[in-house]
């Protein structure tokens, strides 16, 4: 190894580390943006759906109607 090769190796290693950390940051930013975008779509879809209370009431009404039909069929 020629003299001074050790410092060049360390310099290259440091540059690679810096480049790698920068790429990781960019990758994380992209993923965060993608997750935000996808979760926004889900939130919009959830808003359009009836909430849990309304769904529960609808289910109870359906069950009551089914029981009425069942009782009418028995008579």
C-alpha beads as a LAMMPS data file, in Angstrom:
LAMMPS data file: protein, C-alpha beads

75 atoms
74 bonds

1 atom types
1 bond types

-500.0 500.0 xlo xhi
-500.0 500.0 ylo yhi
-500.0 500.0 zlo zhi

Masses

1 110.0

Atoms # bond

1 1 1 0.000 0.000 0.000
2 1 1 1.421 3.407 -0.902
3 1 1 1.840 6.005 1.799
4 1 1 -1.263 8.064 2.397
5 1 1 -3.535 5.257 1.191
6 1 1 -4.967 4.902 4.684
7 1 1 -6.304 8.446 4.699
8 1 1 -7.812 8.014 1.226
9 1 1 -9.526 4.824 2.386
10 1 1 -10.965 6.576 5.418
11 1 1 -12.101 9.498 3.275
12 1 1 -13.834 7.163 0.807
13 1 1 -15.442 5.264 3.648
14 1 1 -16.758 8.502 5.180
15 1 1 -18.131 9.676 1.816
16 1 1 -19.880 6.344 1.321
17 1 1 -21.401 6.582 4.793
18 1 1 -22.639 10.121 4.141
19 1 1 -24.091 9.121 0.799
20 1 1 -25.806 6.101 2.328
21 1 1 -27.359 8.122 5.161
22 1 1 -28.593 10.732 2.677
23 1 1 -30.168 8.027 0.495
24 1 1 -31.820 6.502 3.554
25 1 1 -33.291 9.891 4.484
26 1 1 -34.669 10.365 0.969
27 1 1 -36.126 6.864 1.017
28 1 1 -37.814 7.488 4.385
29 1 1 -39.263 10.799 3.144
30 1 1 -40.700 9.084 0.075
31 1 1 -42.219 6.331 2.182
32 1 1 -43.745 8.842 4.601
33 1 1 -45.316 10.754 1.697
34 1 1 -46.653 7.529 0.205
35 1 1 -48.123 6.416 3.535
36 1 1 -49.731 9.839 4.051
37 1 1 -51.253 9.721 0.582
38 1 1 -52.666 6.228 1.081
39 1 1 -54.024 6.993 4.537
40 1 1 -55.732 10.130 3.183
41 1 1 -57.634 7.991 0.683
42 1 1 -58.674 5.576 3.431
43 1 1 -59.844 8.433 5.636
44 1 1 -61.971 9.851 2.815
45 1 1 -63.555 6.457 2.212
46 1 1 -64.222 6.028 5.928
47 1 1 -65.919 9.438 6.094
48 1 1 -68.329 8.453 3.349
49 1 1 -69.283 5.227 5.152
50 1 1 -71.942 5.427 7.855
51 1 1 -70.476 5.462 11.326
52 1 1 -70.638 2.505 13.722
53 1 1 -73.706 3.721 15.615
54 1 1 -75.746 4.158 12.439
55 1 1 -74.693 0.706 11.230
56 1 1 -75.602 -0.845 14.584
57 1 1 -79.058 0.746 14.475
58 1 1 -79.586 -0.512 10.931
59 1 1 -78.598 -4.020 11.974
60 1 1 -81.022 -3.951 14.904
61 1 1 -83.832 -2.788 12.620
62 1 1 -83.060 -5.596 10.171
63 1 1 -83.131 -8.180 12.965
64 1 1 -86.478 -6.878 14.242
65 1 1 -87.963 -7.115 10.742
66 1 1 -86.616 -10.648 10.326
67 1 1 -88.147 -11.677 13.648
68 1 1 -91.514 -10.162 12.615
69 1 1 -91.426 -12.103 9.347
70 1 1 -90.495 -15.258 11.223
71 1 1 -93.355 -14.799 13.714
72 1 1 -95.818 -14.090 10.886
73 1 1 -94.690 -17.263 9.156
74 1 1 -95.300 -19.285 12.332
75 1 1 -98.901 -17.973 12.748

Bonds

1 1 1 2
2 1 2 3
3 1 3 4
4 1 4 5
5 1 5 6
6 1 6 7
7 1 7 8
8 1 8 9
9 1 9 10
10 1 10 11
11 1 11 12
12 1 12 13
13 1 13 14
14 1 14 15
15 1 15 16
16 1 16 17
17 1 17 18
18 1 18 19
19 1 19 20
20 1 20 21
21 1 21 22
22 1 22 23
23 1 23 24
24 1 24 25
25 1 25 26
26 1 26 27
27 1 27 28
28 1 28 29
29 1 29 30
30 1 30 31
31 1 31 32
32 1 32 33
33 1 33 34
34 1 34 35
35 1 35 36
36 1 36 37
37 1 37 38
38 1 38 39
39 1 39 40
40 1 40 41
41 1 41 42
42 1 42 43
43 1 43 44
44 1 44 45
45 1 45 46
46 1 46 47
47 1 47 48
48 1 48 49
49 1 49 50
50 1 50 51
51 1 51 52
52 1 52 53
53 1 53 54
54 1 54 55
55 1 55 56
56 1 56 57
57 1 57 58
58 1 58 59
59 1 59 60
60 1 60 61
61 1 61 62
62 1 62 63
63 1 63 64
64 1 64 65
65 1 65 66
66 1 66 67
67 1 67 68
68 1 68 69
69 1 69 70
70 1 70 71
71 1 71 72
72 1 72 73
73 1 73 74
74 1 74 75
